[in-house]
Amino acid sequence: MDKKIHQGRNIKRFREMQGIKQEALAYDLGDDWNQKKISMLEQKEEIDLTLLQKVSEVLKLPVEAFQNFDEEQAINIISNTFHDFKDNAVASAMNYQCDFNPIEKVVQLYDEKIALYERMLKEKDEMMARLEALIKSK
């Protein structure tokens, strides 16, 4: 079953993706174009190749994008890719092996914290001794 690609709908889709209004596209296409003609163009299933080339220049896309883009195929590709990614992410998360012991890391961090605390207490005691000596000397 060969499904027909709706070229006008593809023009509309790509125009909207780029945030271009029908009036702006009509202006870029030339004097004999207006918003109503763009609306009618976007309703046509098949569009003349020379007109497609002109539209492709304005939208900076290849003609093939309008001729070959099929929304259903794109959705299938995206959903299959996401589904595969999700399954692979779950599988890799389940197979993840730590190359370190988390408990040892916690103990190491605790020891570092105690050493820092003791160093701060020592510096405080030294500062107090200097202040006391300063006060006594006056």
N, C-alpha and C positions, 0 to 999 in steps of 0.2 A: 504494500500500500504506500504509494508515493504521495506524501503530504506536500501541498503547495505552500510556499513561503509567501507571506503577506508583506510585500516590500514597503507599502505605504505605512503600515503599522510599525515596521522596523525603523523607518525614517522618524516617525513620531517618538518611538522609544529612545533612539539615540539623541534626538534633539532635546528631549526632556532630561536625559542623563547629563547633558552638558549645560542644562539650565537656560536654554535658548527658547525664547517665545516665538510663536508663529509669525508675529509681526517682524521680528528681527531677522528670521530666516527669509521672509519675503523681501525685506529690504536688501539683504545680501545677495539674493538671487537676481535682482534687477528691477527695472521700472515697471514691467508688465505683471509683477507679482504683488499680491496682497494677502492678508490674513485668511480671507475666505478661500482663495485658490490653494493656499497651503493646507487648509483643513480638508479640502476636496482631494488634494494629492495624497494626504495621509490615509484616506479611505480607499484608495485604489489598491487592488491586490498586486497588479503588475504595472511597472512603470518603464517608460522608454529609456533605453540605455544612455542616450545623450543627456537626458534630464537627470538620471541617477548620477552620472559623472559630475554634473554641475553641483548637485546637492552634496556629493561626496567631497568636492573641493571646499565648499562652504563649511561643512561640518568636520573637515579634516579627517575623514575616515575612508578606507578603501571601499570601492563599489561593492566588492564581495560581501562586506558586512551587511549591506542592505539585501543582497540577493540570497545569502546563505544562512543568516541568523534565524534559528528556530528556538523559541522560548522554551518549549517542552524539553528539547534536547539539552539546553543549557541548565534547566532546573534539574534534570536527571543527572547530569555530570556533576553539578554542585552538590546535590544531596548524596550521591554515591561517594564523592570525595570526602564530604564531611563525615559520612557514616564510616568509611574506612579509617579516617583520621581518629574518630572517636574510639573505634574498636582497637586500633593500634595504641592509642594513648592509655586505654584501660589495661591492655595486655602488658605494655612496658611498665606501667606503674605497679602491676602485680608482680613483675619479675625483677623489680629494682632491688639490688643488693648493696647494702652500705659497705664501704671499704674502711669504716672506722666503727668503734664501739661507742654508741651515744652516751652510755653511762660513764665511760671514761672521760668523754668530753665534758660532761656536767661536773665531774669531780675536778678536772683540770681547771675549769672556769671558777669553781668554788675556791680552789687553792690560790688562784691568781687574785681573787677578790680579797681573801684573808691577807695575802702578802701586801697588797695595796693598802689595806686598812692599817696594818702594822706600821708600814712606812709613813703613813699620814700621822699616826699617833706619835711616832718618833720625831717627826718634823715639828709637830705641835709642842712636844716636850722641850725640844731645842729652842724653839721660838720663845716659850715661856721663860726658860732659863736666861736667854739674852735680855728679855724685858725686865726680869727681876734684877739682873746685873746692872742694867741701865738705870733702874730706879734707885738702887743702892749707891751708885756712883754719884748721884746728884745730891 
